[in-house]
Amino acid sequence: MMDQFRLDGRLALITGANKGIGLGIARGMAAAGADVILVARNRDELDAAAGELRQSGRRVAAAPFDLRQTAEIPAWYESLVPQHGCPDILVNAAGITRRAPAEELTLDDWNETITVNLTAVFVLCQAFARRLIAAGAKGKIINIASLMTAATRRTTAAYTASKGGIGQLTKALAIDWADRGILVNAIAPGYIATRLTEPLRTDPEFDAWVKKRTPLGRWGTPEDIALPAVFLASAASDFVTGQVIFVDGGWLATF
């Protein structure tokens, strides 16, 4: 039965894979036997991540790309397949945020956040699914949602809208592609200890708030997200689609 959690012979494309949650998921999938294609804008960070993951003995490719260029995603994706093979796992972990009170948020910041966090996810899912459908092949998509898929904080209007959209997009794609054998789910992390959240973790007041507000009493880790991602990518989740799984230490279960 435990073999159902393995990813041997699978190829995963992971965006935002140069650091944080994306890199954690890449580590988890490589450890479970998958080959991986790492995607992010920063080539140096991608190369460093790829070098680390190659120590696992898996085939690892670095594919730098700026997901803000949404119109170029289909051609870019098609160019990857002859080089690296056709992915059958897609993880959309790349994301940005632009904070401001809603009345002060610029249209440029709104548009950039929606473009990276939602539009690029749709276009990449579409490119991924088109390839698999044409080949009559099955696949798994894992979108990274957020606590803000279901809740919000001040000054996060654009990010909250984008992650709320991810939750509903996940369900819509799951329904559209269920009969094609393409399963679509999302993981919504709680507060995770990454380089991005380091300023928050080193703020004693905010750190204390997170630990008090989270029933399990700690920040999550990238590994806490990687393990559910491996499950959702594996055959063990073959009857799971259209779900948003909150991995948040109980944050949403209390008030």
C-alpha positions in Angstrom: 0.0 0.0 0.0 2.8 2.5 0.8 4.0 2.2 -2.8 1.0 4.3 -3.7 2.7 7.3 -2.2 5.8 6.9 -4.4 6.4 9.2 -7.5 8.9 7.0 -9.4 8.8 7.6 -13.1 6.8 10.8 -12.7 7.9 14.3 -13.9 6.9 17.4 -11.8 7.0 21.0 -12.9 7.1 23.3 -9.9 6.9 27.1 -10.1 8.4 29.2 -7.3 10.8 26.4 -6.8 13.9 28.4 -6.0 13.0 28.9 -2.3 10.4 28.6 0.4 7.4 26.4 -0.1 8.1 25.7 -3.7 11.6 24.4 -3.0 10.3 22.4 -0.1 7.8 20.7 -2.4 10.5 20.0 -4.9 12.6 18.4 -2.2 9.7 16.2 -1.2 8.8 15.1 -4.7 12.4 14.3 -5.5 12.7 12.3 -2.3 9.5 10.4 -3.3 11.1 9.5 -6.7 10.0 12.1 -9.1 12.2 14.0 -11.6 11.6 17.7 -11.4 11.6 20.9 -13.5 12.2 23.9 -11.3 10.7 27.3 -12.5 11.4 30.8 -11.1 12.7 34.1 -12.4 16.0 34.1 -10.6 18.5 31.9 -12.6 21.2 31.9 -9.9 18.8 30.7 -7.2 17.3 28.1 -9.5 20.7 26.7 -10.3 21.6 26.5 -6.6 18.3 24.7 -5.9 18.8 22.3 -8.8 22.4 21.5 -7.7 21.1 20.6 -4.2 18.3 18.4 -5.6 20.6 16.5 -7.9 22.3 15.1 -4.8 19.1 13.0 -4.5 20.0 11.2 -7.7 16.9 12.5 -9.5 16.9 14.2 -12.9 16.6 17.9 -12.2 16.2 20.8 -14.7 16.2 24.5 -14.1 13.8 26.5 -16.4 13.9 30.2 -15.6 10.8 32.1 -16.7 8.9 35.3 -15.7 5.3 34.2 -15.1 4.2 37.8 -15.5 4.6 37.2 -19.3 1.3 35.3 -19.4 0.9 35.5 -23.2 4.3 33.7 -23.6 3.5 30.8 -21.3 2.0 28.4 -23.9 4.9 28.6 -26.3 7.4 28.5 -23.4 5.7 25.4 -22.0 5.7 23.7 -25.4 9.4 24.4 -25.7 10.1 22.5 -22.4 8.6 19.2 -23.5 11.1 18.3 -26.2 13.9 19.1 -23.8 12.7 17.5 -20.6 9.6 15.4 -21.3 6.0 16.0 -20.7 5.2 16.7 -17.0 2.4 14.8 -15.4 2.5 16.8 -12.1 2.2 20.6 -12.0 2.7 22.6 -8.8 1.8 26.3 -8.9 3.7 27.6 -6.0 4.9 31.0 -7.4 3.3 34.0 -5.9 3.7 37.7 -5.0 2.0 40.2 -2.7 1.6 44.0 -2.8 0.3 45.5 0.4 -1.6 48.7 0.8 -4.9 49.9 2.3 -7.5 49.2 -0.4 -8.1 52.9 -1.0 -4.4 53.4 -1.7 -3.6 50.2 -3.7 -2.5 51.1 -7.2 -4.0 49.5 -10.3 -0.5 48.4 -11.3 0.0 46.6 -8.0 -3.5 45.0 -8.3 -2.9 43.9 -11.9 0.6 42.4 -11.2 -0.7 40.4 -8.2 -3.7 39.0 -10.0 -1.5 38.3 -13.1 1.1 36.2 -11.2 -1.1 34.6 -8.6 -4.1 33.8 -10.7 -3.9 34.4 -14.4 -0.5 32.7 -14.8 -1.8 29.8 -12.9 -4.8 29.4 -15.2 -2.7 29.7 -18.4 -0.1 27.2 -17.1 -2.7 24.7 -16.0 -4.3 25.1 -19.5 -1.0 24.4 -21.2 -0.3 21.4 -19.0 -3.8 20.0 -19.5 -3.8 20.5 -23.3 -0.7 18.4 -23.6 -2.0 15.6 -21.5 -5.5 15.6 -23.1 -3.9 15.4 -26.6 -1.8 12.4 -25.4 -4.7 10.7 -23.6 -2.6 10.8 -20.4 -3.5 11.5 -16.8 -2.0 14.1 -14.5 -2.2 15.9 -11.2 -2.3 19.7 -10.5 -1.6 21.2 -7.1 -2.2 24.9 -6.6 -0.9 26.7 -3.6 -3.7 28.7 -2.0 -3.5 30.5 1.3 -5.3 31.2 4.6 -6.5 34.2 2.6 -8.5 31.8 0.3 -10.9 31.8 3.3 -10.0 34.7 5.5 -8.1 38.0 5.2 -6.1 40.7 6.9 -5.9 44.4 6.4 -3.9 45.8 3.4 -4.1 42.5 1.4 -7.0 43.2 -1.0 -5.1 42.1 -4.1 -3.5 39.0 -2.6 -6.8 38.0 -0.9 -8.7 38.3 -4.2 -6.0 36.3 -6.1 -6.0 33.5 -3.5 -9.8 33.4 -3.2 -9.7 33.0 -7.0 -7.3 30.1 -6.7 -9.7 28.2 -4.5 -12.6 28.6 -7.0 -10.3 28.0 -10.0 -9.1 24.8 -8.5 -12.7 23.5 -8.2 -13.6 24.7 -11.7 -10.7 23.0 -13.3 -11.2 19.8 -11.3 -14.8 19.6 -12.7 -13.8 20.4 -16.3 -11.0 17.9 -16.4 -12.3 15.1 -14.2 -13.3 12.9 -17.1 -9.9 13.5 -18.7 -8.1 12.0 -15.7 -6.6 15.3 -14.6 -7.1 15.8 -10.9 -6.8 19.4 -9.5 -6.4 20.2 -5.8 -5.0 23.1 -3.7 -3.0 23.3 -0.5 -3.7 26.4 1.6 -0.7 26.9 4.0 -0.9 28.6 7.3 2.0 30.7 8.6 5.1 29.0 7.2 8.7 29.7 8.3 10.5 30.7 5.1 13.0 33.4 4.0 10.0 35.5 3.0 8.4 35.4 6.4 11.7 35.9 8.3 10.9 39.6 9.1 7.6 38.5 10.6 9.2 35.7 12.7 11.9 38.1 14.0 9.2 40.6 15.1 8.5 39.4 18.7 4.9 40.7 18.8 3.9 39.1 15.5 5.7 35.9 16.3 3.9 35.6 19.6 0.6 36.3 17.8 1.1 33.6 15.3 2.0 31.0 17.9 -0.9 32.0 20.1 -3.4 32.1 17.2 -2.3 28.7 15.8 -3.6 25.9 18.0 -0.5 23.8 17.4 1.5 26.6 18.8 4.2 27.0 16.1 5.0 28.2 12.6 4.7 25.6 9.9 7.7 24.5 7.8 8.0 23.9 4.0 8.1 20.1 4.8 4.7 20.4 6.4 3.4 21.5 3.0 5.6 19.1 0.9 4.2 16.0 2.5 0.6 16.7 1.6 1.8 17.8 -1.9 3.4 14.4 -2.4 0.2 12.7 -1.3 -1.8 14.8 -3.8 0.6 14.1 -6.6 0.6 10.3 -5.9 -1.7 7.5 -6.7 -2.8 7.5 -3.0 -5.0 10.5 -3.8 -6.7 9.2 -7.0 -10.2 9.8 -5.6 -9.4 13.3 -4.4 -10.1 16.3 -6.7 -11.5 19.8 -6.4 -10.4 20.1 -2.8 -8.7 23.0 -0.9 -6.7 21.4 1.9 -5.8 23.8 4.7 -2.4 22.9 6.3 -2.4 25.6 9.0 -1.9 24.1 12.4 -5.6 24.6 13.2 -5.6 28.3 12.5 -9.0 28.4 10.7 -10.6 26.0 13.1 -10.6 28.5 16.0 -11.1 32.2 16.7 
